[in-house]
Amino acid sequence: MLKKIYENFWYKEEDEKLLGASVQSLQSFEEKTGIKLPVEFKHLYTLSDGGFVNLELNCDSEIAQTSVPAFSALSELNLSHYDSNTGFDYEAAGIPEGLIILGSHGHDFYALDYRGGKSDPKVVYGDGEDRVDVIANSFLEFILCLEQE
């Protein structure tokens, strides 16, 4: 099951070759932020360093949009409150600290939630205003809710 998800996760053109993040850059990110990234996340990022997600969310969630936004490149991910892709300031909008924003549709976003500790993050969906809701208890649970468009 995971193999199929890994093969289909990233969108690419027919002859396009995706460039993944190095294992060293993933380790450096963990050292810099003091967190442990999920194994499945690291595997996906070795296949492609961010990009358009080719799958849609199919969880039992009335909260999140089914369209998953493009994931930011590893170099753009951080625990700060400013999204360099959209220019959105999450801190000014009252979004709590401890989230790594994976991608957004403008103001709403998907994130790894490290508010409970430095490892095993939940995946949350935020509306960009005041709501941040858990949509999966782990990154593995999140990617298992994804399916082909």
Buried (B, 14 or more C-beta within 10 A) or exposed (E): EEEEBBEBBBBEEEEEEEEBBEEEBBEEBBEEBEBBBBEBBBBBBBBBBBBBBBBBBEBEBEBBBBEBBBBBBBEBBBBBBEBEBBEBEBEEBEBBEBBBBBBBBEBBBBBBBBEEEEEBBBBBBBBBEEEBEEBBEBBBBBBBBBEEE
